[in-house]
């Protein structure tokens, strides 16, 4: 059984507060045959500058260190790609370093940039990520991604990540879904929601107006997962700029506080050791005292249905930011919906629902911007961007895209950016006649989860309007 020392459970402390000053994104697509990777990165940095009424040159004059994330050198056929991007952005000879943590690369890149500012090493740092996934066929891309599994223990079984998640979906459906057909439909509703939201996002790669039946009739990839249950393979870039308080307020009028924490877990999902559930602030030991009685087969944690890394990232991050109950203290979340089942698993890992009850978050309507059951605002909207299923999964950029979306929501500028007809046109798209404003009214605090593999590395990023900092939120 895994056990922790008090030192290991110590809540991370930053030497000074860190602020999210701005962020930006390129458009995301399955392929950009007409654009080089560095052009997409320039687009992301240019948007970040425009968001705070600066030129790119003015923005760059504040940057002291740079952190670059991209998952796989294989995709772009370029080793040390971070040096190429750094050069093309005109940031030589500033220090830079590359970050790779699989699907969590975007979040991990921001984690490193935040620590540089929190420590005092830098007053302003750039976190920028991208992925070039259009230079190899889809099947080869899936193989390359699967190389992030344990090559000695898991790869010989012939698995790609869809296979891993299919087995987790089967187990979760059996134990917590009690093998009910209604649970499979709940999974499908996530795909309908997220692909539908992406129809109103000009940056998005995979917006679709679909139904639950469309999801259930789409081709099987690995039972019970179907094509429309899965995230996208995308190309694009995103970035965030973080700074200390003095520098941040010099750069813009309304920078946002940012907290990032991380957790990890074994690459070998079949080798997970049993342990007590690490409790979040809103949980007690009584929360799970009868878990095995309510859900026979659910007595082992994390088993094959939970992500310990996500739980640990939130264990630290919530206490850093003063979050007690995510459903009360947060206004929206951007979660890593690599597959519809991983979305449900994440609801529980981050404490939106107790373990075993993730489906109720969807079925209650709490996860929608507008609750379909009541017509009123959802209690805690999830993935208004469209998430990985609807917006994109350009791996190194994904976690940064999520934080940019939180930034726009908390600034109240979601409609300004997503509803701009000129932006739609610049991407070669027409703004839909039925375009909806998915601004979460009064958003003050948000959470982004950046997740790798089957939970081998996860970051939790909390973005907060400093006028609404929670009691207990500390540097």
C-alpha positions in Angstrom: 0.0 0.0 0.0 1.2 3.5 -0.9 1.8 5.7 2.1 2.9 9.4 2.3 5.0 11.2 4.8 4.0 14.6 6.2 6.8 16.2 4.2 5.4 14.7 1.0 2.0 16.1 1.7 3.2 19.6 2.6 1.3 22.2 0.5 3.7 23.9 -2.0 4.5 27.5 -1.1 5.5 30.2 -3.6 7.9 32.9 -2.5 5.6 35.5 -4.1 2.3 35.7 -5.9 2.3 34.9 -9.6 -0.1 36.6 -12.1 -1.4 35.5 -15.5 -0.9 38.6 -17.6 -2.2 37.4 -21.0 -2.5 34.5 -23.3 -3.2 33.7 -26.9 -3.9 30.9 -29.4 -3.6 30.1 -33.1 -6.5 28.4 -34.9 -6.6 24.6 -34.5 -7.0 22.2 -37.4 -6.3 18.6 -38.3 -3.7 19.9 -40.8 -2.0 23.1 -41.8 -0.2 22.3 -45.1 0.2 26.0 -45.8 1.7 27.0 -42.5 4.9 26.2 -40.6 4.9 25.4 -36.9 6.7 28.7 -36.1 4.0 30.7 -37.9 1.4 29.2 -35.6 3.5 30.0 -32.5 3.9 33.6 -33.8 0.1 33.8 -34.1 -0.4 32.7 -30.5 2.1 35.2 -29.2 0.7 38.0 -31.3 -2.8 37.4 -29.9 -1.4 37.5 -26.4 0.1 40.9 -27.2 -3.1 42.2 -28.7 -5.2 41.1 -25.6 -3.3 43.7 -23.6 -2.9 46.3 -26.3 0.7 45.7 -26.9 2.7 45.0 -30.0 4.6 41.6 -30.0 7.9 43.6 -29.7 6.6 45.4 -26.6 5.4 42.1 -25.0 8.7 40.4 -25.7 10.6 43.2 -24.0 9.2 42.0 -20.6 10.0 38.3 -21.1 13.0 37.0 -19.1 12.9 33.2 -19.5 11.0 30.9 -21.8 9.4 27.4 -21.4 8.3 25.5 -24.5 6.2 22.4 -24.6 5.7 19.9 -27.4 5.0 16.2 -26.8 6.8 14.4 -29.6 9.8 15.3 -31.7 8.6 12.6 -34.1 5.6 14.6 -35.3 7.6 17.6 -36.5 10.7 15.6 -37.5 12.8 18.1 -35.5 14.8 17.5 -32.4 15.3 20.4 -30.1 12.2 22.1 -31.6 12.1 24.5 -28.7 15.3 26.2 -29.9 13.9 26.6 -33.4 10.7 28.2 -32.1 12.7 30.4 -29.6 14.8 31.6 -32.5 11.8 32.3 -34.8 10.1 34.3 -32.1 13.1 36.5 -31.8 13.8 35.7 -28.2 17.5 34.7 -28.5 19.7 34.9 -26.4 17.2 34.6 -23.5 17.3 31.3 -21.6 14.8 28.6 -22.7 14.1 25.0 -22.0 11.8 22.3 -23.4 9.2 20.5 -21.4 7.7 17.0 -22.2 5.1 15.3 -20.0 2.9 13.6 -22.6 -0.6 14.9 -22.8 0.0 17.2 -19.8 2.8 19.0 -21.6 0.9 22.3 -21.8 0.1 22.4 -18.1 3.6 21.3 -17.2 5.1 24.1 -19.3 3.0 26.6 -17.4 4.0 25.0 -14.1 7.6 25.6 -14.9 7.1 29.2 -15.9 5.1 29.9 -12.7 7.8 28.4 -10.6 10.4 30.6 -12.3 8.4 33.7 -11.3 7.4 32.5 -7.9 11.0 31.8 -7.0 12.2 35.3 -8.0 14.4 33.9 -10.8 12.3 35.8 -13.4 9.9 38.7 -13.2 8.2 37.6 -16.4 8.2 34.2 -18.2 6.7 32.8 -21.3 5.0 29.4 -21.5 4.3 28.4 -25.1 3.3 25.0 -26.5 2.4 23.5 -29.9 2.0 20.2 -31.7 2.6 19.2 -35.3 0.4 16.1 -35.8 -0.4 16.4 -39.5 2.9 15.2 -41.0 2.2 11.5 -40.2 -0.9 9.3 -40.9 -3.4 9.0 -38.0 -2.5 5.3 -37.3 1.2 6.2 -37.1 0.4 9.2 -34.9 -1.5 6.9 -32.5 1.5 4.6 -32.5 3.9 7.4 -31.7 1.6 8.6 -28.8 1.5 5.0 -27.5 5.3 5.1 -27.2 4.7 7.2 -24.1 3.4 4.0 -22.4 5.9 1.7 -20.6 7.7 0.1 -23.5 8.8 -2.9 -21.5 5.6 -3.7 -19.6 2.7 -2.3 -21.6 3.7 -1.9 -25.2 4.3 -5.6 -25.8 0.5 -6.1 -25.2 -0.1 -4.1 -28.4 -2.0 -1.3 -26.7 -2.6 2.2 -27.9 -4.3 4.6 -25.5 -7.8 4.0 -26.9 -7.3 0.4 -25.7 -6.3 1.6 -22.2 -9.3 3.9 -21.9 -11.7 1.2 -23.3 -10.7 -1.2 -20.5 -11.1 1.6 -17.9 -14.5 2.4 -19.4 -15.6 -1.2 -19.2 -14.5 -1.4 -15.6 -16.1 1.9 -14.6 -19.3 1.1 -16.4 -19.5 -2.3 -14.6 -18.7 -1.0 -11.1 -20.0 2.6 -11.0 -22.4 2.5 -14.0 -23.7 -0.8 -12.8 -23.7 -2.0 -16.4 -26.8 0.2 -17.1 -27.5 1.4 -20.7 -28.3 4.8 -19.3 -24.7 5.2 -18.2 -23.5 4.7 -21.8 -25.9 7.4 -22.9 -24.5 9.7 -20.2 -21.1 9.2 -21.7 -22.5 10.1 -25.1 -24.1 13.3 -23.8 -20.6 14.6 -23.0 -19.5 14.3 -26.6 -22.7 16.0 -27.8 -22.2 18.9 -25.4 -18.5 19.4 -26.1 -18.7 19.1 -29.8 -21.7 21.4 -29.8 -20.0 24.0 -27.7 -17.0 23.9 -30.2 -19.4 25.1 -33.0 -19.4 28.5 -31.3 -15.6 28.6 -31.0 -13.7 30.0 -34.0 -10.4 28.4 -32.9 -12.0 24.9 -32.7 -11.1 22.0 -34.9 -14.0 19.7 -34.3 -17.3 21.4 -33.7 -20.3 19.2 -34.7 -24.0 19.3 -34.1 -24.7 15.7 -33.1 -27.1 13.6 -31.0 -26.6 10.8 -28.5 -27.7 8.4 -31.2 -25.0 9.7 -33.5 -22.4 8.9 -30.9 -23.7 5.5 -30.2 -23.8 4.6 -33.9 -20.4 6.0 -34.7 -17.7 3.4 -35.5 -16.3 1.3 -32.6 -12.6 2.0 -31.9 -12.3 -0.1 -28.8 -15.5 -1.3 -27.1 -17.3 0.5 -25.6 -15.6 3.6 -27.0 -16.7 4.9 -30.4 -15.2 7.4 -32.8 -17.3 10.3 -31.4 -16.2 9.5 -27.8 -12.6 10.3 -28.6 -10.6 13.6 -28.7 -9.1 15.2 -31.7 -5.6 15.0 -33.2 -4.8 18.6 -33.9 -2.2 21.1 -35.0 -1.8 24.5 -33.4 -0.2 26.6 -30.6 -1.1 28.4 -27.4 0.8 30.5 -24.9 0.5 32.2 -21.5 2.6 35.0 -20.0 3.1 35.1 -16.2 4.7 37.7 -14.1 5.2 39.0 -10.5 2.7 41.5 -9.1 4.6 44.7 -9.9 5.4 43.6 -13.5 2.0 42.2 -14.1 0.2 45.4 -13.2 2.7 47.4 -15.3 1.8 45.2 -18.3 -2.0 45.2 -18.0 -4.8 46.6 -15.8 -6.4 43.3 -14.7 -3.9 40.4 -14.4 -5.2 37.2 -12.7 -3.7 35.2 -9.9 -2.5 31.8 -11.0 -1.7 28.6 -9.0 -0.3 25.4 -10.5 0.4 22.1 -8.9 1.2 18.6 -10.3 0.9 14.9 -9.5 2.1 11.8 -11.2 1.4 8.0 -11.3 2.8 4.9 -12.8 2.9 4.4 -16.6 1.8 0.8 -15.8 -2.0 1.1 -15.2 -2.3 -2.6 -14.4 0.3 -2.2 -11.7 -1.4 0.4 -9.5 -0.9 -0.3 -5.8 -3.9 0.0 -3.4 -4.0 3.0 -1.1 -6.3 5.1 1.0 -8.1 7.9 -1.0 -6.3 11.2 -0.5 -9.0 13.5 0.7 -9.8 16.9 -0.7 -10.8 19.8 1.6 -14.6 19.1 1.1 -14.2 15.4 1.9 -13.9 13.4 5.1 -13.2 9.7 5.8 -16.9 9.2 6.1 -17.3 10.2 2.5 -16.0 6.8 1.4 -16.7 4.5 4.3 -19.4 2.5 2.4 -18.0 2.9 -1.1 -17.7 -0.8 -1.6 -21.2 -1.5 -0.4 -22.7 1.1 -2.7 -20.6 0.1 -5.6 -19.4 -3.6 -5.2 -16.0 -3.9 -6.8 -15.0 -0.3 -6.0 -13.2 -1.0 -2.8 -9.7 -0.6 -4.3 -8.2 2.8 -4.9 -7.1 4.0 -7.4 -7.9 0.7 -9.1 -8.5 1.0 -12.8 -11.1 3.8 -12.6 -9.4 6.8 -11.0 -6.5 9.0 -11.7 -4.3 9.4 -8.6 -2.2 12.1 -10.3 -5.2 14.3 -10.8 -6.3 13.8 -7.2 -2.8 14.8 -5.9 -2.5 17.8 -8.2 -5.8 19.1 -6.8 -4.9 18.1 -3.3 -2.1 20.6 -3.5 -3.6 23.2 -5.8 -6.9 23.6 -3.8 -5.1 24.3 -0.6 -2.7 26.7 -2.4 -5.6 28.7 -3.8 -8.0 28.4 -0.8 -10.5 26.2 -2.7 -12.7 24.3 -0.3 -15.5 23.0 -2.4 -14.9 23.2 -6.2 -18.7 23.3 -6.9 -19.0 26.4 -4.7 -15.7 28.1 -5.1 -15.1 27.6 -8.8 -17.2 29.1 -11.6 -16.1 26.9 -14.5 -13.7 24.1 -15.3 -11.7 23.1 -18.4 -11.1 19.3 -18.1 -9.0 16.9 -20.1 -11.7 15.0 -22.0 -9.4 12.7 -24.0 -12.4 10.3 -24.0 -15.9 10.7 -22.6 -15.0 8.2 -19.9 -11.9 10.1 -18.8 -14.1 13.2 -18.4 -16.3 11.3 -15.9 -13.3 10.0 -14.1 -11.9 13.5 -13.8 -15.1 14.8 -12.2 -14.4 12.6 -9.3 -10.6 13.0 -9.1 -11.0 16.8 -8.8 -13.8 16.6 -6.3 -16.8 17.9 -8.3 -18.5 14.6 -7.3 -17.4 11.9 -4.9 -15.9 8.7 -6.4 -18.6 6.6 -8.0 -21.0 9.5 -8.6 -19.4 11.3 -11.6 -22.4 10.6 -13.9 -24.6 12.8 -11.8 -22.6 15.9 -12.7 -23.8 15.4 -16.3 -27.3 14.1 -15.6 -28.0 17.0 -13.2 -27.2 19.6 -15.9 -24.6 21.2 -13.6 -21.9 20.8 -16.3 -23.7 22.9 -18.9 -23.4 26.6 -19.4 -27.2 26.6 -19.5 -28.7 23.7 -17.6 -30.9 21.7 -20.1 -33.2 20.5 -17.3 -34.0 24.0 -15.8 -33.0 26.5 -18.5 -31.0 28.3 -15.8 -27.2 28.7 -15.7 -25.3 25.5 -14.9 -23.8 25.3 -11.4 -20.3 24.6 -12.7 -20.0 24.6 -16.5 -17.3 22.3 -18.0 -15.4 22.8 -21.2 -17.3 25.8 -22.8 -14.4 25.8 -25.2 -15.4 22.4 -26.6 -12.6 20.7 -24.7 -10.3 18.1 -26.4 -13.3 16.4 -28.0 -14.6 19.5 -29.6 -12.0 22.2 -29.7 -8.6 20.5 -30.1 -5.8 18.3 -28.7 -2.6 19.7 -30.2 -0.9 18.1 -27.3 1.8 20.6 -26.3 -0.7 23.4 -26.6 -3.7 21.8 -24.9 -3.2 22.8 -21.3 -2.3 26.3 -22.3 -5.4 26.6 -24.5 -7.5 25.7 -21.4 -5.9 28.4 -19.3 -6.4 31.0 -22.1 -10.1 30.0 -22.1 -10.3 30.5 -18.3 -8.6 33.9 -18.7 -11.2 35.1 -21.3 -14.1 33.9 -19.2 -12.8 35.6 -16.0 -12.0 38.8 -17.9 -15.6 38.7 -19.3 -14.2 38.8 -22.8 -15.3 35.4 -24.1 -17.9 36.8 -26.5 -15.6 39.6 -27.6 -13.0 37.0 -28.8 -15.2 34.1 -29.8 -18.0 36.2 -31.3 -15.8 38.3 -33.5 -16.9 37.8 -37.1 -13.6 39.1 -38.4 -11.7 36.4 -36.4 -14.0 33.7 -37.9 -13.3 35.2 -41.4 -9.5 35.3 -40.8 -9.7 31.5 -40.1 -11.6 31.0 -43.4 -14.8 30.3 -41.5 -18.3 31.9 -41.4 -19.6 32.8 -38.0 -22.7 30.6 -37.4 -26.1 32.4 -37.7 -27.1 30.6 -34.4 -23.8 31.5 -32.7 -24.2 31.5 -28.9 -22.4 33.5 -26.2 -21.0 30.8 -23.9 -19.7 33.4 -21.4 -20.1 32.1 -17.8 -21.8 35.0 -16.1 -19.8 36.5 -13.3 -16.9 34.0 -13.6 -14.3 34.8 -11.0 -12.3 31.5 -10.6 -11.6 28.6 -12.8 -9.8 25.2 -12.9 -7.9 23.6 -15.8 -6.7 20.0 -15.7 -3.9 19.0 -18.1 -3.5 15.2 -18.1 -1.0 12.7 -19.6 -1.5 9.1 -20.8 -3.7 7.2 -18.3 -2.8 9.7 -15.6 0.9 9.4 -15.6 1.3 13.2 -15.1 -1.4 15.8 -14.3 -1.4 19.5 -13.5 -4.1 21.5 -11.9 -4.1 25.2 -12.7 -6.4 27.6 -10.8 -6.9 31.1 -12.2 -8.5 33.7 -9.9 -9.6 37.3 -10.2 -7.5 38.9 -7.4 -10.5 40.9 -6.3 -12.2 37.5 -5.5 -9.2 35.7 -4.0 -10.4 33.0 -1.5 -9.6 33.1 2.1 -6.5 30.9 2.6 -5.2 31.5 -1.0 -1.5 32.3 -0.5 1.6 33.0 -2.3 
